[in-house]
Amino acid sequence: MKELESMKELLIKNIKLRDNPHPHKHNVTICYGMDCLPGPLATMEETFLKEIKENNITDKIVIEKINLSTEYGCHIKEPFVLVYPEGILYGELIPEEVIRVTKQHLMGGEPVTDLVLGYPVEDEKVAQIEDLPYHHMGTSIALRLYKRINAENILEYIAYDGYKALAKALTEMSKEDIINEVKASGLRGRGGGGFSTGLKWELTYKAQDDTKSVICNADEGDPGAFMDRSILEADPHSIIEAMAIAGYAIGASQGFVYVRAEYPVAANRLKTALNQARKLGFIGDGILGTDFCFDIEIRLGAGAFICGEETALINSIEGHRGMPCPRPPFPAVKGLWGKPTLINNVETFANIPQIILKGASWFAGIGTEKSKGTKVFALGGKIAHAGLAEVPMGTTLYDVIYDIGGGIPDGKKFKAVQTGGPSGGCLTENDLNTPVDYESLVALGSMMGSGGMVIMDEDNCMVDIAKFFLHFMVDESCGKCPPCRIGTKRMHEILEKICHGKGTIKDVDNLERLASNIKTSSLCALGQTAANPVLSTLRHFRDEYIAHVKDKVCPAGACQDLTKFFITNSCIACGICKKNCPVDAISGEKKQKHEIDTIKCIKCGICQQRCPFNAIIKK
């Protein structure tokens, strides 16, 4: 007998849980970011567990470990501790401080203010994580429950209106009502294409077939992107609820979540959430006492970037090699096993429950005229506060990079930002006032993409950046069409030649022509966008290409073959650089300015790193 059979019972459970959404009193999350020292991390965890046990409060406290730096960035002193439901963030705690936090905060309910990380806020209240300047600003929709709930406890999700949207859809709305609501919201695909979500649902709904499927595309492959992973790890039930709503709206009975095998935590939490949702009757047969039946299975991807393309993803689920197919027909008409199939990515689905609950006009009131709602970005590269940021559509690049991201560290000068991952383009300082929306970014030769945003400073060589992204595309091309399979390889060879100082002006012209041809002749979006980093860097930083091929220098000093180290007049002949040079390329007597033999020099940079007087430069 299912524990929940109707909307009424769901609402009763929701009301009971609302005042106390956490069955335990506190959720203590300890970060284990890549830069965390294992010693302090282990000491903190051991001390917390010891204190909780000795004070007999194990039933009131949940301790978990997660890499919080993906959300809040490694700019915070690590390892750090996040305590919910208050949302209080502590830095690295020594055993004595752990004892104070346990007794005063976990047992007494009062945060230990002198240990709280953050800046002073109004009314002298204790800073919560949402008060910190690097936390996502504005309305949170896709990330609304990020780190607010225990992802493996369905009751906590229910307490925050979880599955209420599904109940509303099944009992108060027709299929057409749901689709019209999604269309009116203006929600567009967050996977990169920006196609109208409601229109995609409508096309699948109108397809004439008794068998239909819903697929959640969680094959997040962009370098540095972790938006979908974070949502699945922190709030898997929102995706399950959204897929069930979509299944009801289009007339599907089966759903699949295609998730990367490299995301084991996300896959395991999703599996747990599916079992819980099935037990409580939110998926399976006779959902919430209705005649609607819908279930969801997990499919693990093998890490191929191309499987983010929906037809390649479908081939992979069917057991074939992940390769794209010409369109039309589109999956909405002929998809999984030749049947109508609806495909949306994780972030797109994460918006659905709130749209159904709060209405299309609420969602449409956020963002711009053509780009509604919010967008989650993964900030990386040369940025002070790396991590996730969810912002209203239309927020400028400047606000994202400087107000949320904290700007460029170490006093360096901003140079460019790559939006849209390897398929996007580089934008310059002149573009910082550009609103982040689909049309504005495309107009500048870039794209929204899934939400990756890589920031570069004055030390980045834009030719090398183009080579980096193109190398990724060469590796990830499925090889089906010659323009992508061969063309990207030839482009990468030209860029290698230029970065090694062997390029010519003709190579630059050939690179540009080849990039344009690949863009217009490739089969799928991977090949059609593979040239974007090259074309955008040629457009904005052509002088760097010319310097590489004509003057044989790398202005940023990043291309090793075109870089030379010099000792300036600031040298006091201390001999430190000479002692540390691994190939004896530095000469000079005591009290005489030293010199570097540029022929013997292997350009390792150790001399520059060890010089205490900053007397060695590279150019």
Number of C-alpha atoms within 10 A of each C-alpha: 7 13 11 17 17 16 20 12 13 21 18 11 15 22 16 11 19 15 9 13 20 23 16 13 18 20 24 22 22 25 22 20 20 12 11 18 12 12 9 17 22 14 15 23 20 14 19 19 16 14 19 22 13 10 11 10 16 15 12 15 20 19 15 12 14 14 18 22 23 21 22 19 23 21 14 16 13 24 27 24 25 22 24 21 16 18 17 24 23 27 18 21 22 13 17 10 16 21 19 17 24 22 18 14 18 22 17 10 14 13 22 17 14 8 16 18 22 19 12 12 12 9 6 7 9 21 21 19 22 15 18 18 15 25 20 25 17 13 14 19 23 27 24 17 18 18 23 21 21 22 23 20 16 22 19 22 24 20 23 18 18 21 28 21 21 27 23 16 22 24 14 10 16 13 19 14 14 26 24 16 20 25 19 17 25 26 27 24 22 25 24 18 14 18 14 17 23 21 18 21 26 22 17 29 26 13 17 11 14 10 15 27 27 30 27 24 26 27 30 27 19 18 15 18 24 23 27 25 25 24 24 28 23 24 29 26 29 27 26 28 24 24 34 29 28 28 26 22 22 26 23 27 21 21 24 18 26 26 27 24 15 15 20 14 16 23 24 15 20 26 17 18 23 23 14 18 19 18 15 19 21 27 25 20 16 15 25 26 16 14 10 18 20 24 22 22 13 18 16 18 23 14 17 20 24 23 29 26 19 24 24 22 27 28 19 22 22 12 9 11 14 24 21 24 17 9 11 9 10 17 22 24 21 20 21 23 14 12 19 26 29 31 29 22 24 32 29 22 24 27 24 29 27 21 23 24 17 11 15 20 13 13 23 19 13 20 20 18 12 15 21 20 26 27 27 24 25 22 30 25 16 25 24 21 29 26 27 29 27 24 25 24 21 22 18 17 20 18 18 24 26 16 15 25 26 17 21 21 13 9 8 13 15 20 20 25 25 25 28 27 26 27 26 29 28 33 25 16 13 9 16 18 12 17 20 26 24 20 15 15 21 13 9 14 16 25 28 28 23 30 28 25 28 25 24 24 19 16 15 20 22 28 25 19 18 23 22 16 21 24 20 17 25 21 14 17 21 21 14 14 16 14 22 28 20 14 23 25 18 18 25 22 15 20 26 18 16 28 25 18 22 17 20 18 14 10 18 19 12 15 22 17 13 17 25 16 15 23 22 12 14 20 19 21 14 22 29 20 24 28 30 26 31 26 24 22 22 22 14 14 17 16 12 20 28 19 15 25 22 15 13 20 24 29 22 19 19 20 21 16 16 21 19 21 21 18 20 14 11 11 19 14 18 18 19 12 25 21 13 15 20 14 11 14 17 21 15 14 11 10 11 13 17 21 19 21 14 14 9 11 17 16 19 13 16 12 25 20 12 16 18 13 11 14 17 22 14 15 14
